[in-house]
Amino acid sequence: MKFKNHGFTFTVLYFRLAHRMKTIRKIFYKYCLFLFWSLPIPILGQSFEGYVSPLDIPIAVSGTFSEYRKTHFHAGLDMRTNGEKGLNIYSVSGGWVSRIRVSTSGYGKVLYITHDDGYMAVYAHLDKFSDVIQKFVKHHQYAKKQFEVDLYLEKNSIPISVGELIGYSGNTGSSLGPHLHFEIRNPKNVPVNPLKLPYFVGDTIPPVISEIMIYSHLDDGLYRQRLDFEETDFPHKLYWVDSVQALGPISLGIQMHDRSNLSANVNGVYSVDLIKQDQSIFRYQFDQIQFSDRNYINLMIDYPLYRLENQRIQRLFKHPLNDVSVWEDLTDGIIHIQEKDSVPIKLVIKDHHQNMSVIKMNIIGGPPQNNLTNVYPIHENGISINQSESYQFDFDAIQVEFPKNTFFDDVVLDIQQWNQTIDLGTDSLAVNNSLKISFALNSLQLENKQQFFIAKLRDNEQEPSFISAYKEGNHISTRIKELGTYTILRDQSPPIIEPINIHEGKNMEQEKDIQLRVGDDNGSISSYHGAIDGQWVLFEYESKEDLLIFDFSDIELSTGEHLLEISVEDKVGNQTKTSINFII
């Protein structure tokens, strides 16, 4: 059963009147601001009236809007599905299917529904679509003879009503477990915070602060120091920092997370306000994000600490090259401390339900009392890279090119090279523009050029990681956005094909599908092809489980003997083929 949320009717009426009548807007301006900061779920502009929940079960979140991921901000809300696949997924409002994508990575099976109000909902990692949509998708998959498709639909090609069943929860794509990734995008295709929708996500838990840092911006580099603090629960979650001494330009950083009532998952926070002497100097709030914001995600954290110690400190400082959209136009967050200053600082951290935690400290102008740690590694004999210049370095059989603005700042790299391996240094520097590595192939390698690939060697992984590359004459090249150790390897091993529920001569009449396990030593399956009696058939590829699955309901097979043919190819061109006779 679905319920409407009418808890904000009064607020919505005020906003509508304020929009239509300029006089009333002036009268209620301050009152509307009060509502914005005090209501549990602020609804601004779009009321989402009549929207329903996409799930039958209470909403419990495992990932919130705008959380930091390795390469992007999380653009939606991850809703738990009790660890199960196959839960009903419903359209939150009426409209039409505007896009359907099926992929082995990313969002997996994902549905885009444009609603009558112009907003669009995104439902990702689905196990399968509803019957009407599934039939439409399979028609195009068979027409294109490929599993992965990206389909854009005309308005009302597949109309959808509010609360209509549109699919089933799953774990497809890059998902790490069964759940529903849900997004809301405005008419300009900008993701907005799904917690604006009238769903009741129970949350009475304030954000938690686990680390507080102070950064000194000195002439010879950037330095950090950890601050000790105490916490109390009255009148709200309050964190006290003993008076700390500092001199010159400084900035602050905090490690924080949030939780909701029905989930133990650690989530991101909604807003942070840095207040100096009762005046906000740095503030952001995640009501919406631009897809281009991902370009600056590594500037918003202490990237070296994150890469070296897996600790994510949110920097409350705006780097000159950072153009992220969520920060308000106040200051860059730098606080200038002079000798004998006494500067009161307060940080207000909130979740979307306005649960609040506060940090208070007093910064005294004086030499730091604790040891300072250099944020960036120091290499006395390293190679200096000026951020605004381009460079090309030639080593034995290896060439490295750094375009302008490869890094966000001037850096010093400790580059080591041996044989056909190059170590660009510890991956503790955020890369802005991709750099290029080219390996020269010797005469013996050129004879089997197709089988060689570039790999990244990781300290914490037993197997090297396959890196997409391209061949240029007698070179193999790639563009990367991570430092680390890279080499070239040869892959002579063809993929494997292992039948699971089928074997030569088996009667498959009682089976609903054909299942095969496929794999490759370097995890680099590139393509596959399946046919029955010479006709192409759709095998769905589940890359996390290395499964190929054909559903017998896709086609009609006559009674008797049939021939299954499967071929699988990896990314360097090694291929495996097999054929199996079976009976229906």
C-alpha positions as CSV (number, residue, x, y, z in Angstrom):
1,M,0.0,0.0,0.0
2,K,1.2,3.5,-0.8
3,F,0.7,6.6,1.3
4,K,1.0,10.3,0.4
5,N,2.8,12.6,2.7
6,H,0.8,15.8,3.5
7,G,3.1,17.0,6.3
8,F,4.3,20.0,4.3
9,T,1.0,21.3,2.8
10,F,1.2,24.5,5.0
11,T,4.8,25.2,3.9
12,V,4.0,24.5,0.2
13,L,1.1,27.0,0.3
14,Y,3.3,29.7,1.6
15,F,5.9,29.1,-1.1
16,R,3.2,29.2,-3.8
17,L,1.7,32.4,-2.5
18,A,5.2,33.9,-2.1
19,H,6.0,33.0,-5.7
20,R,2.8,34.6,-7.1
21,M,2.6,37.7,-4.9
22,K,5.6,39.9,-4.5
23,T,4.2,41.7,-1.5
24,I,3.6,38.4,0.4
25,R,7.1,37.2,-0.6
26,K,8.6,40.2,1.2
27,I,6.5,39.7,4.3
28,F,7.2,36.0,4.7
29,Y,10.8,36.0,3.5
30,K,12.3,35.6,7.0
31,Y,9.6,33.1,7.9
32,C,10.5,31.0,4.9
33,L,14.1,31.0,5.8
34,F,13.2,29.8,9.2
35,L,11.2,26.9,7.7
36,F,14.1,26.0,5.5
37,W,16.5,25.6,8.4
38,S,14.1,24.0,10.8
39,L,11.8,21.6,9.0
40,P,12.9,17.9,9.0
41,I,12.6,17.6,5.2
42,P,12.8,20.9,3.3
43,I,10.7,21.0,0.2
44,L,11.8,24.0,-2.0
45,G,10.4,24.9,-5.4
46,Q,9.1,21.4,-6.3
47,S,6.6,20.0,-3.8
48,F,6.6,16.4,-5.2
49,E,3.0,16.2,-4.2
50,G,1.5,12.8,-4.9
51,Y,4.8,11.0,-5.1
52,V,4.9,7.5,-3.6
53,S,7.7,5.3,-2.3
54,P,9.5,3.0,-4.8
55,L,9.5,0.1,-2.3
56,D,6.9,-1.8,-0.3
57,I,9.2,-1.9,2.7
58,P,10.3,0.9,5.1
59,I,13.0,3.0,3.5
60,A,16.4,2.3,5.1
61,V,19.4,3.9,3.4
62,S,22.9,2.5,2.9
63,G,24.2,5.4,0.9
64,T,23.1,9.1,0.9
65,F,23.2,11.8,-1.7
66,S,26.5,13.5,-2.4
67,E,28.7,11.0,-0.5
68,Y,32.3,10.9,-1.6
69,R,33.1,8.0,-3.8
70,K,36.5,7.3,-5.4
71,T,35.8,9.2,-8.6
72,H,32.5,11.0,-8.1
73,F,29.8,12.2,-5.8
74,H,27.0,9.8,-5.1
75,A,24.2,11.1,-7.2
76,G,21.3,9.4,-5.4
77,L,20.0,7.4,-2.4
78,D,20.9,3.8,-1.9
79,M,17.9,2.0,-0.5
80,R,18.3,-1.3,1.3
81,T,16.4,-4.3,0.0
82,N,17.0,-6.6,3.0
83,G,20.0,-8.1,1.1
84,E,17.6,-9.6,-1.4
85,K,17.1,-9.4,-5.2
86,G,13.6,-9.5,-6.7
87,L,11.7,-6.9,-4.5
88,N,9.1,-5.0,-6.4
89,I,10.1,-1.5,-7.6
90,Y,7.4,1.1,-8.3
91,S,7.4,4.4,-10.2
92,V,7.3,7.2,-7.7
93,S,5.1,9.3,-10.0
94,G,3.3,9.2,-13.4
95,G,5.1,9.9,-16.7
96,W,6.9,7.8,-19.3
97,V,10.1,5.7,-19.8
98,S,12.6,8.0,-21.4
99,R,15.7,5.9,-21.3
100,I,16.7,2.2,-20.6
101,R,20.3,1.1,-20.3
102,V,21.7,-2.4,-19.8
103,S,25.4,-2.6,-18.9
104,T,27.8,-5.0,-17.2
105,S,29.3,-2.1,-15.3
106,G,28.1,1.2,-13.7
107,Y,24.3,1.2,-13.1
108,G,23.8,-2.3,-14.6
109,K,20.2,-2.5,-15.6
110,V,18.8,1.0,-15.1
111,L,15.5,2.7,-15.9
112,Y,14.9,6.5,-16.4
113,I,11.4,7.7,-16.0
114,T,10.5,11.3,-16.9
115,H,7.5,12.5,-14.9
116,D,4.7,14.8,-15.8
117,D,6.2,17.6,-13.7
118,G,9.5,17.5,-15.7
119,Y,11.5,15.8,-13.0
120,M,13.1,12.4,-13.8
121,A,13.6,9.4,-11.5
122,V,16.5,6.9,-12.0
123,Y,16.3,3.3,-10.8
124,A,19.6,1.4,-11.0
125,H,21.1,-2.0,-10.4
126,L,17.8,-3.7,-11.2
127,D,17.7,-7.5,-11.6
128,K,15.1,-7.2,-14.4
129,F,12.4,-4.9,-15.7
130,S,8.6,-5.3,-15.6
131,D,7.1,-7.5,-18.3
132,V,6.2,-4.7,-20.7
133,I,9.6,-3.0,-20.4
134,Q,11.5,-6.3,-20.4
135,K,9.8,-7.3,-23.7
136,F,10.8,-3.9,-25.2
137,V,14.4,-4.3,-24.2
138,K,14.8,-7.8,-25.4
139,H,13.3,-6.8,-28.8
140,H,16.1,-4.3,-29.2
141,Q,18.8,-6.6,-27.8
142,Y,17.9,-9.3,-30.4
143,A,17.7,-6.6,-33.1
144,K,21.2,-5.3,-32.2
145,K,22.5,-8.8,-31.3
146,Q,24.1,-7.5,-28.1
147,F,23.4,-7.7,-24.4
148,E,24.5,-4.1,-23.6
149,V,22.1,-1.5,-25.0
150,D,21.4,2.2,-24.3
151,L,17.9,3.1,-25.5
152,Y,16.3,6.5,-25.7
153,L,12.5,6.5,-26.0
154,E,10.1,9.0,-27.5
155,K,7.6,10.6,-25.1
156,N,4.8,8.2,-24.1
157,S,6.3,5.2,-26.0
158,I,5.9,3.4,-22.7
159,P,3.6,5.5,-20.4
160,I,3.9,4.9,-16.7
161,S,1.4,5.6,-13.9
162,V,2.1,6.5,-10.4
163,G,2.9,3.5,-8.2
164,E,3.1,1.2,-11.3
165,L,5.4,-1.8,-11.0
166,I,8.5,-1.1,-13.2
167,G,11.0,-3.7,-12.2
168,Y,12.7,-5.7,-9.5
169,S,15.6,-4.9,-7.2
170,G,19.0,-6.5,-8.0
171,N,22.7,-6.3,-7.9
172,T,23.7,-5.6,-11.5
173,G,26.5,-3.4,-12.7
174,S,29.1,-2.1,-10.3
175,S,26.8,-2.7,-7.3
176,L,28.5,-4.3,-4.3
177,G,25.3,-5.9,-3.0
178,P,21.5,-6.1,-3.6
179,H,20.0,-2.6,-3.2
180,L,18.1,0.1,-5.2
181,H,20.1,3.1,-6.3
182,F,17.5,5.9,-6.7
183,E,17.9,9.3,-8.1
184,I,15.8,12.4,-8.8
185,R,16.9,14.8,-11.4
186,N,15.4,18.2,-12.2
187,P,14.3,19.2,-15.7
188,K,17.9,20.3,-16.4
189,N,19.1,16.8,-15.7
190,V,20.8,18.0,-12.4
191,P,20.6,15.4,-9.6
192,V,18.8,16.7,-6.5
193,N,18.7,15.3,-3.0
194,P,16.1,12.4,-3.0
195,L,15.5,13.1,0.7
196,K,13.5,16.1,-0.5
197,L,10.8,13.6,-1.5
198,P,8.0,13.0,1.1
199,Y,9.3,9.7,2.3
200,F,9.7,9.0,6.0
201,V,13.3,8.0,6.5
202,G,13.6,7.8,10.3
203,D,16.7,9.8,11.4
204,T,17.2,11.1,14.9
205,I,20.9,10.6,15.0
206,P,23.2,13.6,14.7
207,P,26.4,13.5,12.6
208,V,29.5,12.0,14.3
209,I,32.8,13.8,14.3
210,S,35.8,11.4,14.4
211,E,38.7,13.6,13.5
212,I,39.5,17.4,13.5
213,M,42.5,18.8,11.7
214,I,44.1,22.2,11.4
215,Y,46.2,22.9,8.3
216,S,49.0,25.5,8.2
217,H,49.6,27.1,4.8
218,L,53.3,27.9,5.1
219,D,55.7,29.2,2.5
220,D,57.5,25.9,2.3
221,G,54.4,23.7,2.1
222,L,51.1,22.6,3.6
223,Y,51.2,21.1,7.1
224,R,48.6,19.3,9.2
225,Q,48.1,18.6,12.9
226,R,45.4,16.6,14.7
227,L,43.4,18.3,17.4
228,D,42.3,16.7,20.6
229,F,38.6,17.2,21.5
230,E,35.9,16.2,24.0
231,E,32.3,15.6,23.3
232,T,29.0,16.1,25.2
233,D,25.3,15.5,24.3
234,F,23.7,18.6,25.7
235,P,22.0,20.7,24.4
236,H,23.0,19.0,21.2
237,K,26.0,16.9,20.1
238,L,28.9,19.3,21.0
239,Y,32.6,18.8,20.4
240,W,35.0,20.9,22.4
241,V,38.5,21.6,21.3
242,D,41.1,22.9,23.8
243,S,42.6,26.2,22.8
244,V,45.0,25.6,19.9
245,Q,47.9,27.8,18.9
246,A,48.6,28.7,15.3
247,L,50.2,31.5,13.2
248,G,49.6,32.7,9.7
249,P,47.1,31.4,7.2
250,I,45.3,28.2,8.4
251,S,42.3,26.1,7.3
252,L,40.3,23.3,9.0
253,G,39.4,19.8,8.1
254,I,37.0,17.2,9.7
255,Q,36.3,13.6,9.3
256,M,32.6,13.0,9.8
257,H,29.7,10.6,9.0
258,D,26.0,10.3,9.6
259,R,23.6,7.4,10.3
260,S,19.9,6.9,10.1
261,N,17.7,4.9,12.4
262,L,17.1,1.8,10.3
263,S,20.6,1.3,9.1
264,A,24.0,0.9,10.5
265,N,25.7,2.1,7.4
266,V,28.1,5.1,7.6
267,N,26.8,7.9,5.4
268,G,27.7,11.4,4.3
269,V,26.5,14.6,5.9
270,Y,24.2,17.2,4.4
271,S,25.6,20.6,5.3
272,V,28.6,22.2,7.0
273,D,28.9,25.8,8.2
274,L,32.2,27.3,9.3
275,I,31.7,30.3,11.6
276,K,34.4,32.7,12.6
277,Q,33.5,35.3,15.3
278,D,29.8,34.8,14.6
279,Q,30.1,35.2,10.8
280,S,29.9,32.4,8.3
281,I,33.1,32.3,6.2
282,F,32.7,28.8,4.5
283,R,29.5,26.9,3.9
284,Y,28.1,24.2,1.7
285,Q,24.8,22.2,1.6
286,F,24.0,19.3,-0.7
287,D,20.6,20.1,-2.2
288,Q,21.9,19.3,-5.7
289,I,25.1,18.5,-7.5
290,Q,26.4,19.0,-11.0
291,F,27.9,16.0,-12.8
292,S,31.0,18.2,-13.5
293,D,31.6,18.4,-9.7
294,R,33.3,15.1,-9.9
295,N,36.3,16.9,-11.4
296,Y,37.0,18.5,-8.1
297,I,36.2,15.7,-5.6
298,N,39.9,15.0,-4.8
299,L,40.4,18.7,-4.0
300,M,37.7,18.6,-1.3
301,I,39.6,16.1,0.8
302,D,43.0,15.6,2.2
303,Y,43.9,13.3,-0.7
304,P,47.3,12.1,0.5
305,L,45.9,11.0,3.8
306,Y,43.0,9.3,2.0
307,R,45.3,7.3,-0.3
308,L,48.0,6.5,2.3
309,E,45.8,5.8,5.4
310,N,42.3,5.4,3.9
311,Q,41.2,8.4,6.1
312,R,38.9,10.9,4.4
313,I,39.2,14.4,5.9
314,Q,36.8,17.0,4.4
315,R,38.9,20.1,3.8
316,L,37.0,23.3,4.6
317,F,39.1,25.2,2.1
318,K,38.4,26.1,-1.5
319,H,41.4,25.5,-3.7
320,P,41.9,28.2,-6.4
321,L,41.2,25.6,-9.1
322,N,38.1,24.1,-7.4
323,D,34.9,25.1,-9.1
324,V,32.6,22.7,-7.3
325,S,29.0,24.0,-7.4
326,V,27.8,23.3,-3.8
327,W,30.0,25.8,-2.0
328,E,28.5,29.2,-1.3
329,D,30.3,32.3,-2.4
330,L,31.7,33.4,0.9
331,T,35.5,33.1,1.4
332,D,38.1,30.4,0.5
333,G,38.0,29.2,4.2
334,I,41.4,30.5,5.0
335,I,41.7,32.0,8.5
336,H,44.6,34.4,9.1
337,I,45.9,34.2,12.7
338,Q,48.3,36.9,14.0
339,E,50.4,36.9,17.2
340,K,48.2,37.0,20.4
341,D,44.9,36.7,18.4
342,S,42.1,35.0,20.1
343,V,39.7,33.8,17.4
344,P,36.5,31.8,18.3
345,I,35.5,29.2,15.8
346,K,32.3,27.2,15.5
347,L,31.4,24.5,13.0
348,V,27.8,23.5,12.5
349,I,27.3,20.1,10.9
350,K,23.8,18.8,10.0
351,D,22.1,15.9,8.3
352,H,19.1,16.4,6.0
353,H,16.7,15.9,9.0
354,Q,18.5,18.8,10.7
355,N,20.1,16.7,13.4
356,M,23.0,18.8,14.4
357,S,26.5,18.5,15.8
358,V,28.6,21.5,16.7
359,I,32.4,21.9,17.0
360,K,33.7,24.8,19.1
361,M,37.3,25.9,19.5
362,N,39.4,29.0,20.2
363,I,42.5,29.6,18.1
364,I,45.3,31.6,19.9
365,G,47.9,33.4,17.9
366,G,51.2,31.7,18.7
367,P,53.7,29.0,17.6
368,P,52.0,25.6,17.2
369,Q,52.4,23.5,20.3
370,N,52.2,20.1,18.5
371,N,54.4,18.7,15.7
372,L,53.3,19.6,12.2
373,T,53.2,16.9,9.4
374,N,53.9,17.8,5.8
375,V,50.8,16.9,3.8
376,Y,52.8,16.1,0.6
377,P,55.8,13.8,0.3
378,I,59.2,15.4,0.1
379,H,61.7,14.0,-2.4
380,E,65.1,15.9,-2.3
381,N,66.3,14.4,-5.6
382,G,62.9,14.2,-7.2
383,I,61.6,15.6,-10.5
384,S,59.9,19.0,-10.1
385,I,56.6,19.5,-12.1
386,N,55.3,23.0,-12.4
387,Q,51.5,22.8,-12.5
388,S,51.2,25.3,-15.4
389,E,53.8,23.7,-17.7
390,S,54.0,20.5,-19.8
391,Y,56.8,17.9,-19.6
392,Q,58.1,14.9,-21.5
393,F,60.5,12.4,-19.9
394,D,62.3,9.7,-21.8
395,F,63.5,6.7,-19.9
396,D,64.9,3.4,-21.3
397,A,62.1,2.2,-23.6
398,I,59.5,4.2,-21.6
399,Q,58.2,7.7,-22.2
400,V,56.0,9.7,-19.8
401,E,54.1,12.9,-20.9
402,F,52.7,15.4,-18.4
403,P,50.3,17.9,-20.0
404,K,49.7,21.3,-18.5
405,N,47.6,21.1,-15.3
406,T,48.3,17.4,-14.8
407,F,48.3,18.2,-11.1
408,F,46.4,20.9,-9.1
409,D,49.6,22.2,-7.6
410,D,53.4,22.2,-8.2
411,V,54.7,18.8,-7.2
412,V,57.9,16.8,-6.8
413,L,57.9,13.2,-8.1
414,D,60.1,10.4,-7.2
415,I,60.2,8.4,-10.5
416,Q,62.0,5.1,-10.7
417,Q,62.3,2.9,-13.8
418,W,63.7,-0.6,-14.4
419,N,63.4,-2.8,-17.4
420,Q,59.8,-2.3,-18.8
421,T,58.4,-1.1,-15.5
422,I,58.0,2.5,-14.2
423,D,57.2,3.7,-10.7
424,L,55.7,7.2,-10.8
425,G,55.7,7.4,-7.0
426,T,53.1,6.6,-4.3
427,D,49.6,7.4,-5.4
428,S,49.2,10.3,-3.0
429,L,48.8,13.2,-5.4
430,A,45.5,14.1,-7.0
431,V,45.7,14.1,-10.8
432,N,43.7,16.7,-12.7
433,N,44.5,15.9,-16.3
434,S,45.5,12.5,-17.6
435,L,49.2,11.8,-18.1
436,K,50.4,9.4,-20.9
437,I,52.8,6.5,-20.6
438,S,54.2,4.8,-23.7
439,F,56.2,1.5,-23.6
440,A,58.4,0.6,-26.6
441,L,58.0,-3.1,-27.6
442,N,61.1,-5.0,-28.6
443,S,61.4,-7.1,-31.7
444,L,60.2,-10.3,-30.0
445,Q,57.3,-8.6,-28.4
446,L,56.3,-7.0,-31.7
447,E,55.8,-10.5,-33.2
448,N,53.0,-11.1,-30.7
449,K,52.0,-7.4,-30.3
450,Q,48.3,-8.1,-29.8
451,Q,48.9,-10.2,-26.6
452,F,50.7,-7.5,-24.6
453,F,48.9,-5.1,-22.3
454,I,49.6,-2.5,-19.6
455,A,49.1,-3.4,-16.0
456,K,49.1,-1.5,-12.8
457,L,51.0,-3.2,-9.9
458,R,49.3,-2.7,-6.6
459,D,50.9,-3.5,-3.2
460,N,47.7,-4.8,-1.7
461,E,46.6,-7.0,-4.6
462,Q,48.1,-10.3,-5.7
463,E,47.1,-9.9,-9.3
464,P,48.1,-6.9,-11.5
465,S,45.2,-4.8,-12.8
466,F,44.5,-4.7,-16.5
467,I,44.7,-1.1,-17.9
468,S,43.1,-0.2,-21.2
469,A,45.7,0.7,-23.7
470,Y,46.2,1.3,-27.4
471,K,48.9,0.4,-29.9
472,E,50.9,3.1,-31.7
473,G,53.5,1.6,-34.2
474,N,56.0,-0.2,-32.0
475,H,54.6,1.3,-28.8
476,I,51.8,0.5,-26.4
477,S,50.3,3.5,-24.6
478,T,47.7,4.5,-22.1
479,R,46.4,7.5,-20.3
480,I,46.1,7.4,-16.5
481,K,44.8,9.5,-13.7
482,E,46.6,7.7,-10.9
483,L,50.2,7.5,-10.0
484,G,51.8,4.2,-9.0
485,T,53.7,1.4,-10.7
486,Y,53.0,0.4,-14.3
487,T,54.4,-2.3,-16.5
488,I,53.6,-4.4,-19.6
489,L,52.7,-8.0,-19.5
490,R,51.8,-10.7,-22.0
491,D,48.5,-12.6,-21.9
492,Q,48.7,-15.9,-23.7
493,S,45.9,-17.7,-21.8
494,P,42.5,-17.9,-23.6
495,P,39.3,-17.4,-21.5
496,I,37.7,-20.4,-19.9
497,I,34.1,-21.6,-20.6
498,E,32.7,-23.9,-17.9
499,P,29.2,-25.4,-18.4
500,I,27.1,-25.3,-15.2
501,N,23.7,-26.9,-15.9
502,I,24.3,-28.3,-19.3
503,H,26.5,-31.0,-20.8
504,E,26.8,-32.9,-24.1
505,G,23.6,-34.7,-24.9
506,K,21.7,-33.5,-21.8
507,N,17.9,-33.2,-22.0
508,M,17.2,-29.6,-21.0
509,E,13.4,-29.8,-21.0
510,Q,13.1,-29.3,-17.3
511,E,15.6,-26.4,-17.2
512,K,14.5,-22.8,-17.5
513,D,17.9,-21.5,-18.7
514,I,21.4,-22.3,-19.8
515,Q,24.2,-21.3,-17.4
516,L,27.9,-21.1,-18.2
517,R,30.8,-19.8,-16.2
518,V,33.3,-17.7,-18.1
519,G,36.6,-16.2,-16.9
520,D,40.0,-14.8,-17.8
521,D,43.3,-14.7,-15.9
522,N,43.3,-10.9,-16.0
523,G,39.6,-10.3,-15.7
524,S,39.5,-8.8,-19.1
525,I,36.6,-10.4,-20.9
526,S,35.9,-8.2,-23.9
527,S,33.1,-9.9,-25.9
528,Y,31.1,-13.1,-26.2
529,H,28.8,-14.7,-28.7
530,G,26.1,-17.3,-28.3
531,A,24.1,-19.1,-30.9
532,I,21.6,-22.0,-31.0
533,D,21.4,-23.8,-34.3
534,G,23.3,-21.0,-35.9
535,Q,20.9,-18.3,-34.7
536,W,22.2,-15.6,-32.3
537,V,20.6,-15.8,-28.8
538,L,20.8,-13.4,-25.9
539,F,23.2,-14.5,-23.1
540,E,23.1,-12.1,-20.1
541,Y,26.5,-11.5,-18.7
542,E,26.9,-11.1,-14.9
543,S,30.5,-10.0,-14.6
544,K,30.7,-10.2,-10.8
545,E,29.8,-13.9,-10.8
546,D,31.4,-14.6,-14.2
547,L,28.1,-16.0,-15.5
548,L,26.5,-16.2,-18.9
549,I,22.8,-17.0,-18.8
550,F,20.3,-17.7,-21.6
551,D,16.6,-17.8,-20.8
552,F,14.7,-20.5,-22.8
553,S,11.6,-18.3,-22.8
554,D,13.3,-15.9,-25.2
555,I,12.7,-18.2,-28.2
556,E,10.7,-21.3,-29.2
557,L,12.7,-24.4,-29.7
558,S,11.3,-27.5,-31.4
559,T,11.4,-30.9,-29.8
560,G,14.6,-32.7,-30.6
561,E,18.4,-32.1,-30.8
562,H,19.9,-28.6,-30.8
563,L,23.4,-27.2,-31.0
564,L,24.7,-24.5,-28.6
565,E,27.8,-22.6,-29.8
566,I,29.6,-20.1,-27.5
567,S,32.7,-18.0,-28.1
568,V,34.4,-15.7,-25.6
569,E,37.3,-13.2,-26.3
570,D,39.5,-11.3,-23.9
571,K,40.8,-7.7,-24.4
572,V,44.0,-8.8,-26.1
573,G,42.3,-11.0,-28.6
574,N,42.6,-14.5,-27.0
575,Q,39.5,-16.5,-27.9
576,T,37.8,-19.7,-26.7
577,K,35.0,-21.5,-28.5
578,T,32.9,-24.5,-27.4
579,S,29.9,-26.3,-28.8
580,I,27.4,-28.5,-26.9
581,N,24.6,-30.6,-28.3
582,F,21.5,-30.8,-26.1
583,I,17.9,-32.1,-26.4
584,I,14.5,-30.5,-25.8
